[in-house]
């Protein structure tokens, strides 16, 4: 019971936290692009656009930081056995993330906010690129730790604990270099679809078209490029997982028995987990071999055969993840990503024909499409972590053995409910502030001459206070 509650708590906090991380990375990158155009063209509208979108960046970043702290607390509270086992490997990556990447981001964010009209344009521009770099590096170091959990290397076991033997091996982990690009480009796509969707809201109302049509067009181009790149590197990651975590990919295909030489791809299936078979399946011939190996032939190992291999290698036990969740989250992720590519492609065609303002249906679609990258990101992470089960560190430590031995069910349940309540409050505040920023728009008459929005007030203590009046 304690294991399941702890898993639920970490799952809830992780999924919630990751709602905000991609938007932080994506918006930071796009704001840097907008200011670069401003510096190159000396066109004030791009400066105004950068300042407007920064409001959403700040709201999002504030919630991301708070929820990230909540998440890390759990390593000591609910997963102390895991922390003791992997701390020597996991700790350095988290330390670098906090001491270097986050400080880089937060320091230059302050420079950017208060440097308007005080710094040379190119110096000020450098500050926002450093903010973008900091948020990206933060994700990189977190994924360095996660990649070790997915594919451990650069370690040795001493006294029942994993100890780092090569930091270089951890940084060159092949899992990291297929996982990080996938997350990074997905984050850029998240920021792009957010900018496209909010811009579409203004264009539908024919409000500040001179500002939001360029935002719409720039974000549409970035959305198309990043969505395609997300799919390309995601394909490479899946091919890597066929070798590195074959059980995960077998579960993603609900492939109970090893495929024939020319493996078909299952589009949908009726999954009978208890009977270890599918009651029906719609398949495309050859496609699974093509997706797995980039050729028409190639067998993919099945769940039943892999279970036998794992019993021989690791001892008695059930090494099959939740097939139903793995199968459908993988398809939700791919389906949402495919829609993102399609919609951004349509947007590019309309933009090139200068017709996006004449198609209200498409603008409404892009407003709703803000949700697509969030759906894809969430489904992707659920698949990544659930598909690895029963391992918390693949091949080394099972999830059931990683929980804190002295934390009671009541304690975990209490904190789970408490965290959920706090997150609901934070979400409510975040949505309210974002909606307020949208209603105000970029033409806030109370904007100060130095370019700092008036709803960011500097307190005597030096902290930033958000005025919600």
Secondary structure by P-SEA (a helix, b strand, c coil): caaaaaaaaaaaaaaaaaccaaaaaaaaaaaaaaaaaaaacccaaaaaaaaaaaaaaaaaaaaaaaaaaaaaaaaacccaaaaaaccccccaaaaaaaacaaaaaaaaaaaaaaccccccaaaaaaaaaaaaaaaaaaaaaaaaaaaaaaccccccccccbbbbccaaaaaacaaaaaaaaaaaaaaaaaaaaaaaaaaaaaaaaccccccaaaaaaaaaaaaaaaaaaaaaaaaaaaaaaacccaaaaaaaaccccccccbbbbbcccccccccccccccccccaaaaaaaccccbbbbbcaaaaaaaaaaaccccccccaaaaaaaaaaaaaaaaaaaaaaaaaaaaaaaaccccccaaaaaaaaaccaaaaaaaaaaaaaaaaaaccccccccccccccccccccaaaaaaaaaaaaaaaaaaaaaaaaaaaaaaaaccccccccccccccccccccccbbbbbcc
